[in-house]
Amino acid sequence: MRMQFLAKAALAGLILACPLTASAQDWYAGIGLGQSENKQRLSKLGGPGFISTAVDNEDSAWKVFGGYRLWDEFVAVEVSYADLGKTKVEGTSAGSASSGTQEIDTFTIGLVGRIPITDPLGVIIHLGFSRNDSKMYTTIAGASTFEGATDFEFYYGGGLQYEITETIGIRAELEVFEIADYRVNLLSAGLLYRF
């Protein structure tokens, strides 16, 4: 509850920090494609005493994002939605055949800082909050169970951004989402457009 209050307060502060009149190219939107890696404990997906025979904890992932530059090219507030793909496991739990699948998506809000290396190239750093939705399906000896969870955590990341023109840029970045007692990594490349 306290974390949700702090996040709402931070969001309100970021909105109030934005000037009422925006200059050209302060707003931007983009899309990214990449791969996620789920660091979930296998025992949660496969059941108690799970012994794995097959694990697929990497999947294709994608994200859409948009933001507003608060301070020239150096600091922006950014929101995003990311589909972090699926994780699948197969094996045995307490001597019975077991399989599990987890699907995760996330909404984020945070700050993106840019440290120029050259005029068009810079290092970017992400820091903010993420709202993570997880759906886990486990089948043990033919009996299926479902567990859904939503949590609110910090996320962080970094990468490189290259400005092709004044309105078009590209990114390569790694973002880390802390979900409950494990994490999910998202490695992506993206295209952004300023308007």
HELIX and SHEET records of a PDB file:
HELIX    1   1 ARG A    2  ALA A   17  1                                  16    
HELIX    2   2 LEU A   42  GLY A   46  1                                   5    
SHEET    1   A 9 ILE A  51  ASP A  56  0                                        
SHEET    2   A 9 VAL A  75  SER A  93 -1                                        
SHEET    3   A 9 GLU A  58  TRP A  71 -1                                        
SHEET    4   A 9 TRP A  27  ASN A  38 -1                                        
SHEET    5   A 9 TYR A 182  ARG A 194 -1                                        
SHEET    6   A 9 ILE A 168  ILE A 179 -1                                        
SHEET    7   A 9 ALA A 143  GLU A 163 -1                                        
SHEET    8   A 9 LEU A 121  ILE A 140 -1                                        
SHEET    9   A 9 SER A  96  PRO A 116 -1                                        
END                                                                             
